[in-house]
């Protein structure tokens, strides 16, 4: 591709064979940049599809505008070098992204597109070339930064601004950050691939795929854009951000979880101290990897190990498994199930407890697990696999399964929602969680009423509607597990009178409230943003999957230390 000759239209001169291949690409239904030619339409050979000019380019510029505006709003007004210096010292690429995106001239791009659209039915490739060139002259600087790494940079910038106390509107800053991350992802996953055939025709006299065009022949693209290679951004080594200046108390105050969920987080902290439960309300700005802590405590499947800690399903499945361990004892509680003429499934607590493990065994480990393992093994051996139709189908299926069965407000817009055939015997987990929470709240209230009225566990308590017959008897696990042993210790040991079914129910309800908040509250941190990648990676910003973790070996010692503090 040296010494490219250009014709009067400003496009590279090429052979008929190469031109035919590029023309076929431009007319491909996947891109619809040009309308297919024909016997009666040969004179339209270099004209673009009017729909592409009027709608596709308009939509793309709208996303870019949203991206630029969100990025500019993250930069505090009146802040110049004093603002950029600590970010540059932390990660020069993050600073470069801020500067490159905020420098995009939206007004000029909008004017150019408006002019093109005014003659949409007669726009040639050469006529649209100045617009595409102006667009890429800005965007090429961040082309080689992956969406995942870009998200990492934006989150780091957001955290720095919040910690520095210079954000006039912290919530607005978080929203702008999420918007910028979302649009960064859209740029890489939709806009760049969709416009590649246009850039190819304007740069190359031979047929090339997108990777070969921008990577093997990137210098030619830069020459066309008249851009110095030194301006292009790549991932850079990082240094720690400077320590934050302490903020005033009112600035520290943030909207937290509902009271029940807050109590549940405290309960979890007692059972699993220093695991990181305090970070959940700050998700996804602060992401904690819970897998190393819980690996010695819970029985994890390969599918769970592969979950990205930034994927809210990571927390969902940990809470699910903790409850599964506790439910082994809850099965032995003698619930006085209300008798109705038309009993509903949600009234039968035993049915819910029996089905609980099926959500993990049948849906998560088997169906979702097969998908995520297939995807990660393919992308590990074939990095380009992510762009294949089968990869997109797998991702769409995983996103849809999360939304349909586990997290009803999970954002599936990136890959679309596949409505699956529902199993009438296995309703969505989130509806079961809400139903079980309602039942346990009623049983808990009945227990408190019985306690208040000094009713015996085997007498009048059994006749209370929705009561628990053996509420004040010791709870029982057929086989002790790591969670039940910790509960024993918190209750005072295996011979303690506090080890009652009422106490077990209270712990289950408390933790269930956290899970209910996490998955059933549309405003919970779990839904603040869509994770860039569902699977665990070897390092931030890399698409390469990781297949294992290093389990912590100090979790039992940490629990004993905290237990000693509680009991001394």
N, C-alpha and C positions, 0 to 999 in steps of 0.2 A: 504494500500500500504506500509505496514511496512515489513522489512526483505525480500526485493525482491530477489528472487533466479534467477541467470542468467545462461544460458547454455554455452556450449563451444564457441558458436558464439558471446557471449557477450550480447545477447538480453534476456529480461526477459522471464523466463519460464512461460507459461500460459496454460490454458485449451484449448481443441479443440474448444469449443464453443466461448470463448473470442477471440481466434486466428482467427477463421472464421470471426467474426465481424470486427476485425481490418484489416484482409486481404481484405474484401469487401470494406472497406473504402479506402485502398491503391489502389485498382483497379478501384475505382469510376471514371467515365469519367470526373468528376469535377476536379480531381487531376492528374490522369494518371501517378501516381508514379510507379505503376506496371502494366504489361499487364495481362489481365484476364487469369487465368489458364484454363486447360482443360485436356481431357483424354490423349492427346499426349504431354502435356506441363507440366505435374506434376513436372518434374525435375527442372523447372524454378521457383518454388514457391517463393524462396527468392531473385530472380533476379529483378533488377529494369528495368523499361522501358527505352531502349536506348535513345529515344527521350527526356525523362525527364532528363537524365544525360547530353546529348549533348547540348540541347537547353534551357530547362527550367532553370536548375541550372546555365548555362552560362549567361542567361539573368538576373537572379536574382543577380549574382555576379557583373554583369555590373552596375546594379542600385546601389548596395552597394558601388562599387568603386566610382561612381559619387557622392554619398552621402558623403563618407569619404573625397574625394578630395575637394569638395566644402566647407566642414566644416574646413578642415585644412587651406584652402586659406583665410578663414575669420580671422584666428589668425595672427596678424602682425608678421613678422619675427623678431626674437630677443626679443620678449616680453615673459616674463615668469610670475612670481608671480605678478609683477606690473600690468600686463594686467588682470590676473584672479581675483585679490582681489576685485575690485569694482563690478565685475559681481557676485562673490560669496556673497558679502554683499547685493546685490540686490535680487538675487535668486540663492541659492546654487544648485538647480536642473539644472538651465541653465548652470552653470559652469560644473556640472557633465556630462551633455549631450555633451558639447564641448570636455571634456577630454575622455569620453568613446568612442565617435565616432572617434576622431582623433587617438586613441590608437589601432584601428583595424588594424591588420597586413595583409594588402592586398597581400603582396608578398607570404607569407606562404599559405594563402587561395587559391591564384591563382595556386601555385605549387601543392597543394593537389588536386584541381579540375582537373588540367591538367593530373595528374597521373590517376585519376579515369576515365577520358574521354578516355584515351589511351586504356582502356579495357571496353568500354561502353557496349558491348554486354554481358559481364559476371560480371557485378558489383552486388554484393549481398548487402542486408541490412547491414550486419555486416561490409562489406568493406567500405560503405559510412558513417558509424557511426562516425569515427574520424573527417571527414570533417564537418558533421552537428554539432558535439559537439564543434569543434573549432569555427564554425560560431556563434552558440548560446552563447558560453561563453562570447563573446563580446556584442552581441545584446540583451541578456537577461537583461542587465542593463537598457535599455530604453524600454523594452517590455511594462511596465506598465505606460508609459507616452503616453497619447493619441496624435494623429496627431495634433489636434487643440491646445493642450497645448504646444506641441513641436514647432509648428509654432509661438506661442506667445513668447516662449523663444528665438527663433532665431531672431524674429523681435526686441525684446528688446536688444539683443546683438548687432545687426546691428545698431540700433539707438544709443547705447552707443558708439560704435566705431566711428560713424559719428560725434556725438556731441563732442567727445574727440579730434577730429582733428588728429587722428593717422592713418587714412586710406590713403594710398598712391594712391589708385585708387577707389574713392567712387562709381563710376558706376559699376566697377568690383565687389566691395563688395556687392552691391545690387543684382547683378546677381547671385553671389555665394549664397547669403542668400535665394533667391527664388529657386535656384536649391536644396539647402539643405532641404527647406520646402517641395518642391515637392517630393523629394526622401524619406523624413521622412514619408510622407503620403503614398507613394507607398509601403514602408516597412510594414506599419500597415494594409493597405487595400489589398495588394496582396501577399507579400512574407510570412508574418507570417501565414495567413490562409492556404496558399498553402503547407507549410512545416509542419504544425501541425500533419498530420498523421504519418510522419516519426518520429517526436519527441515522439509521443504517443507510437509507437512500440518500441522505444529505452528506454522508461522510465517506461511504465505501463504494468502490466500483465492483465489488464482489460480494456474494452472499455469505453472511456470517451470522452465527447465533448471538444472542445478547451477551453471553459471557465472553466470547472471542472478540466481539466488538469493543467492549468497555475495558477488558482486562488485557488481552493480547495486543489490541490495537488502540489502547487508551490514549497514546500519544497523538494519534491522528484525530481523535475526538477533541482533545485539548487544542490541537492546532486549528481545527475548524472553529472552535469557540474562542480562539485567541486568548487562552488562559494558561498561565504559568503553572507547571506541575507543583511548584512549591505552595500553591494556594489550596491544593487538595488535602482534605482531612483524612486521617487514618487513626485507629485506636492508639492511645498513648499510655505510657506508664503513669501510674497515679501515686500521689503522695497524700498523707492524711490532711483532711481539711483542718484549718485552724480552729482551736477551741472556741466554742461559742461564748459570747458574753452573756452572763445570767440575765434572764428576762424578768420583768415585773410579774407579780403574781397573776394579775388580770390577763397578761399575755400568755401565761402558761395554761390558763384555763381553757379546756376544749370540751366540746360536746362528747360525752362518754356514752357507754352502753346503758340500757335501761337498768333500773335498780336490781331486778331479778338476775339479769345477766352479770351485773357487777358483783353481786353476791356469789354467783357461780364461779366467776374468775377467781375470787378469793378462796373459794373451796378448792378449786384446781391448784392454786398456789400452795395450799396446805398439803395436798396429796403429792404434788410434783413440784417442789420448790426449785426456783431458779431455772425453770424450763423456758420462761419467756412469756408467760400469760399476760403480763402487763403491756406487751407490745401489740396485742390484738386490736385495741381501739385505734392504734396508729397505722394499721395496715392500710394500703400497701406502701406508704412512705417508708415504713420501717418493717422489714421482712425478717422474720426469725426462722431458721431451719430447725424444726422440732425433731426431725428424724434421728439425728445422732443421740439426742437425749432419751428418746423413747424406744430406741432399738433394743436395749436390754430389758425393757419393761413390757412392751407389747409384741405380739407376734405379727410381723409385717410380711406382706407378700411382695413379690418383685414389682408388681404394678405400683404399689404405694411408694416403694423406694425411688421409683422413677418420676414421681410427681415433683414438679418445680415448687420450691417453697413459696414462690410468688403466686402460685395457683391456689385459690381459696379452697380447693378440694383437699389440699394438704392438711389444713386445719379441720375440715369437715370429717375426714376419715380418722383423724386422731381422736376427736371427740366421740365419733361413732364407736371406735374400738374400746375406748375407756368405758363407755356405757355398756357395751357388749359384755365386758368382763364383770361389771357390777350386776348386770341382769341375770347372771348365773345364780346369784343369791336371791334376787327379786322373784324368781320363778317359784320359790318356796313360800312366799308370802301368801296367806289365805285371804284373797280379796273377795269381798261380798259383792259379786257382780250383780248389778240391778237387773231385775226381771221385767221384760217388756213384751207386749203382744207382738211387736215387730222389731225384734232386736237388731241393732245395726252392728256392723263389723267393728266400728270404732269404739263400741261399748265394751268389747271383749279384750281386756288387757292381756290375757294369756295368749290370744291369737297374735297380738302385736309382738309380744316377747318371743314367741316361737318363730315368727317370720323375720325377726330382726337380723339374724345372721345371714339370711338369704340375700339381703341387699349387698353384702360384701362378697359372699361366695358366688352368687349367680350374676349379679350386675357389675360390681366393681372388679373383682378379681378375674372373672371369666370374660365377660363381654368387653368392658372398658380395658381391662388388662391386656387382652389379646390385641386390641387395636393399638394401644400405646407401645407395647413391646414390638409389634410388627413395624410401626412407624419408626421407632428409634433405631432398631436394628438395620432397617433399610437406609436411613439417613446417615448412619454411622459408616456404612460401606459405600454409599453413593450420595455425596453431599447435594447433588443436583436433584435428588429424589423429591425434595420438598416442592418443586415446581410441577411435578407430574400430576395428572388428573386423579390417579389412585391415591396419592398423598393428600390431595385436597379433599377427596371423598372420606378418607380416614379421619382427617381433622374435623370435618363437618359432622361425622358420626359421633366422635368423642365430645365435641362441643354440645351437640344435641342431646346426647345421653346425660351429660351433667345437668343440663337445663330441665329435661323432662323428668328425671328421677331424683336428683339430689338438690339442685339449687335453682329455684324457679325464675330468678331474675338474672341468671348468668347471661352475659352478652354474647350472642351467637352471630352477630351481624357480619363478622369478618368472613365466615365460611357458610353462612346460611343455616337454617334450622330444618333438620330432617324429622318430620313427625313419624314416630315409631309406633308400632302396634303395641298397645298397652296390654299388660298381663293383668286380667281381672282379679287374679288372686294375690297380686303384689302391687298395691297402689304406690305412688311416688313416696319416697322416703320423707320428703318435707311435709307431706300431709299426715303421715304417720307420726312424725315428731310433734306436730301441733296437736294431734288428737291425743297422743300419750301424755303430753304436758297437761292438757285439760283434765285427763283422768287422774293423774298423780296429784294435781292441785286439789281435786275433789276429795281424794282419799286422804291427803295430808290434812285437809280441813276437818274431815271426820275424825281423824286421830286426835287432833287438838281438842275437838269437842268432847271426845271420850275422856281425854286426859283431864280436862277442866271439870267434868262432872264425876270424876273418880270412878269411871266405869271399868269393870274388870275386863281383861283381854278375852276371856272365854264366855262372858255373860252377855250383858246388854250391848256391848260394843258390836257383837256379831249381828245384832238386829238393827243397827244404824244403817239407813240407806247409803250404799256406797262405802260402807265402813270396812275395816280390816280386822279380821277375826283374831289373828295372832300378832297384833301390832307390837306388843310389849314383850314378846318372846325373843330369844336370841336369834339373830339371823344365821343362816346356814349356807355354806358353799360345799357342794359335793367334793370338789377338788379346789383347794386354795390356789389363787393366782396372784400375780405380783400386785395387782390393784387391791384385791381383798386383803392381802397382808398389810398393805399400807393403811387401809381403813381400820383393820384390827388395832394397829399401833396407835392411830389417832384416837380410837375409842378407849384406850387404856389397856389393851392386851386381850388375849383370847378369853380370859375369864372375867372380863369387865361386864358389869350390868348395863353399860351404855351400848353394848353390841346388840341392839334390838332391830327388829324389822322396821320400826318407825324411823330409826336413825338411818338405816340403809335407804329407805324410801326418800328421806330428806336429802341425802347426798345425790341420789339418782336425779331427783327433781331439780336440784340446784345446777347440776352439770347439763341436764337436758335444756334448761333455760338458756344456757350459753349457746348450745347448738341451735335452738329455735331462733334466737336472735341472729346468729351468724347466717343461717340459710333462709329464714322466713321473713326477715325484716329487710325491705327493699333499700333502706338507708344504712344498712350495716356496712362496715368497712370491706366486707367480702365483695361488694358490688361497686366499689369506687372506680375500678378500672379492670379492663380485660388483660389477663397475663399475656405477654408477648409469646411465650412458649409454654405449653402445658407440661413439658417434660424437664427434668433436671439436666443441667448442662455442666460441662467440666469447669467453666468459669463464666463470670458475667460477660455478656456481649457475644459469647460464642454459641453457634448453633449445634456444636458437637455434643451429643448426649453423654451423660454420666450414668454408669450402671451400678454404682455402689456408694456406700457412705462409710465413714469411720465412726463406729459407735463409741459413745462416751463410756468410761469405766468407773466414773465417780458418782453416778446418780444415787446409788444406795447410801453412800457415805454422806452425800448432801442431805438426803432425807433424814438420816439419823441425827445429823447435826442440828437441823431445824426442829426436829421432834424434841431434842434435848432442850432447846431454847423455849419451846412451848410448855414443857412439863416441869421445868425447874422452878 
